[in-house]
């Protein structure tokens, strides 16, 4: 059944860090972000009716803005941690909705969205009302809501949870990014269960080292309710090191007898996910026709592990996977007019590119890959992705992803640095993403696979001049 919009989150929030969400009587929290400083938006917040401004205790307000504050009736509150203040005040203003819900948090470098979608489907099949917060889409029962960030800011988040309470939701499933934990976005929330899918390189533009990034993600364990379970991928070397560090851990893995939930693979997972599930002394045959690839076995196991810990019947979980459909922008498949297959996927870091392309290379003798890299993000992963794609692709079309404020030519140069000289003859540069996809199609033939990677479900390409609507799946479907 198609979801229909029935209600929406209000445009103005009682507490907010975005001036555009300020209404009469709102509290505006001026946060210094990585690129924007909330101090600049105090005059706008006052114009919109803010009654209180919360500032860092050590911030210096520019004279012109200080004069605007003095000329208004607004209250100034100083805080040692405005981000934490935003979270706690937002929760209070919304009536502490998180306390009235069962919330599952999913973290990890890869697989968060697919695992969240799988768990959402399982819980619905079990008869529960659900709300979902993911990179792709947010929903409260049948209400679709645009997704602003992997983990939204607390002002939005607690209004979302309030709506979930009003709609009698039983379970909220939410992706939890490392930065959400670092920047206090989930303070005021305690999880009834958490999942840690895996750990790979990403976001080193901010965290600088893998250890810093890992420790940021591990903070999720401290956000559990007493006795709440943590489901970990025990096959991941980073996670193996911490299994004994936390209480109430339930592990999953592939062909690992000491995992609580274990999968023994059937076949190569090329067309669909198929495996024998072992839980204690119980076995079950699992099939998920909508998913393919070994890495999706882990996503299925993650959803199994947390669902079982929530008390869902094993047989119901197994049956649910047979009726699962798809995750937008994750290996979306399209049969093209010339007999080639187009695939749209969100793979945008080295490990996800490796996982997707190692699978696709077994399905065709003519693999064409269209890929760029995000601007204002970790530069070190660009040559790594270039190296991986060049090894697997018969034709590699380097294009733009979301360049943001960076020069797309420089980003393409960074990708090329990872390509071995003897493979340069397989490289085509076309920085217009639509033209790049069309070029790939012009070079394809029956049996070719055209993998368009990096943006997946995204509807807007982020350029230095602002967002422009560009949907990879729409371009692929329009090829003639």
HELIX and SHEET records of a PDB file:
HELIX    1   1 UNK A   19  UNK A   21  5                                   3    
HELIX    2   2 UNK A   38  UNK A   41  5                                   4    
HELIX    3   3 UNK A   42  UNK A   47  1                                   6    
HELIX    4   4 UNK A   63  UNK A   70  1                                   8    
HELIX    5   5 UNK A   82  UNK A   93  1                                  12    
HELIX    6   6 UNK A   97  UNK A  100  5                                   4    
HELIX    7   7 UNK A  112  UNK A  125  1                                  14    
HELIX    8   8 UNK A  154  UNK A  166  1                                  13    
HELIX    9   9 UNK A  178  UNK A  182  1                                   5    
HELIX   10  10 UNK A  204  UNK A  207  1                                   4    
HELIX   11  11 UNK A  210  UNK A  218  1                                   9    
HELIX   12  12 UNK A  219  UNK A  223  5                                   5    
HELIX   13  13 UNK A  237  UNK A  240  1                                   4    
HELIX   14  14 UNK A  243  UNK A  245  5                                   3    
HELIX   15  15 UNK A  294  UNK A  309  1                                  16    
HELIX   16  16 UNK A  314  UNK A  323  1                                  10    
HELIX   17  17 UNK A  350  UNK A  360  1                                  11    
HELIX   18  18 UNK A  380  UNK A  392  1                                  13    
HELIX   19  19 UNK A  408  UNK A  416  1                                   9    
HELIX   20  20 UNK A  421  UNK A  426  5                                   6    
HELIX   21  21 UNK A  433  UNK A  442  1                                  10    
HELIX   22  22 UNK A  472  UNK A  477  1                                   6    
SHEET    1   A 4 UNK A  15  UNK A  16  0                                        
SHEET    2   A 4 UNK A  27  UNK A  29  1                                        
SHEET    3   A 4 UNK A  52  UNK A  56  1                                        
SHEET    4   A 4 UNK A  75  UNK A  79  1                                        
SHEET    1   B11 UNK A 143  UNK A 145  0                                        
SHEET    2   B11 UNK A 138  UNK A 140 -1                                        
SHEET    3   B11 UNK A 130  UNK A 133 -1                                        
SHEET    4   B11 UNK A 171  UNK A 175  1                                        
SHEET    5   B11 UNK A 102  UNK A 107  1                                        
SHEET    6   B11 UNK A 191  UNK A 196  1                                        
SHEET    7   B11 UNK A 224  UNK A 233  1                                        
SHEET    8   B11 UNK A 249  UNK A 254  1                                        
SHEET    9   B11 UNK A 261  UNK A 265  1                                        
SHEET   10   B11 UNK A 273  UNK A 279 -1                                        
SHEET   11   B11 UNK A 282  UNK A 288 -1                                        
SHEET    1   C 6 UNK A 332  UNK A 335  0                                        
SHEET    2   C 6 UNK A 341  UNK A 345 -1                                        
SHEET    3   C 6 UNK A 449  UNK A 453  1                                        
SHEET    4   C 6 UNK A 367  UNK A 371  1                                        
SHEET    5   C 6 UNK A 395  UNK A 398  1                                        
SHEET    6   C 6 UNK A 427  UNK A 429  1                                        
SHEET    1   D 2 UNK A 460  UNK A 463  0                                        
SHEET    2   D 2 UNK A 466  UNK A 469 -1                                        
END                                                                             
